[in-house]
Amino acid sequence: MSVIDELVEANARYADGFDKGGLAMPPGRHVAVVTCMDARLVPARMLGLKEGMRTSSATPADGSRTRCARSSSLSACWARTR
């Protein structure tokens, strides 16, 4: 089985058991978390946040302020984060 097949299968299992559809779309804690794209990091777990509490955005570690500002602006407008 290829990695893509494994990911699609895992996503199907996740979707079958997904029970968070009743959560409000804007995050409950009104926070956005911007991190680098380090695969070792799990921002929600690091900060003690659960589904529905935050939006997340991962940006390349090249110090791109433009990408970070864009992600933060979109989150503030769309998800009413602070």
Secondary structure, 3 states (H helix, E strand, C coil): CCHHHHHHHHHHHHHHHCCCCCCCCCCCCCEEEEEECCCCCCHHHHHCCCCCCEEEEEECCCCCHHHHHHHHHHHHHHHCCC
